[in-house]
Amino acid sequence: GLRQASGVGVRFAVYGRVKALLSSDPPQMWQSALAGGITGCVSTALNHPIDVVKTRIEAQDGKQKEYNNTMQAFRSIVREEGVRTLYRGIAPRMVKISLGQAITFTAYERYSDALAGVAGALGIFGGSSTSALASAA
């Protein structure tokens, strides 16, 4: 739901900025992959603490609840176990997500370019289909 949507929003925002720092327009495949990998690392670092809190809340048994809500759980974890606890287990998750985002954003750039070419040839989203088809020939 909302957490997933905000995570995707963060990834696209971070990717746009990282891509602008690393690449030309359009980016080469390795630039898209590198920007996607960096995006995965940054988004994991931002999202991991809330995932730790969410997991702790979900893991409670029905009878005895240590955490009543997200903010109380966050404060309790930091106070009793330290900030580092919020980042426990981040390394394997960061590797997994950064590799996935490298692939995702590389594919995104390639499909986006391909769809833009087709849309241009069909005269969709501006441009004339006859001039686009003539220039493609």
Sequence and secondary structure as in RCSB ss.txt:
>XXXX:A:sequence
GLRQASGVGVRFAVYGRVKALLSSDPPQMWQSALAGGITGCVSTALNHPIDVVKTRIEAQDGKQKEYNNTMQAFR
SIVREEGVRTLYRGIAPRMVKISLGQAITFTAYERYSDALAGVAGALGIFGGSSTSALASAA
>XXXX:A:secstr
 HHHHHHHHHHHHHHHHHHHHH  SS  HHHHHHHHHHHHHHHHHHHHHHHHHHHHHHTS SS  S SSHHHHHH
HHHHHH GGGGGTTHHHHHHHHHHHHHHHHHHHHHHHHHHHHHHHHHTTTSS HHHHHHHH 
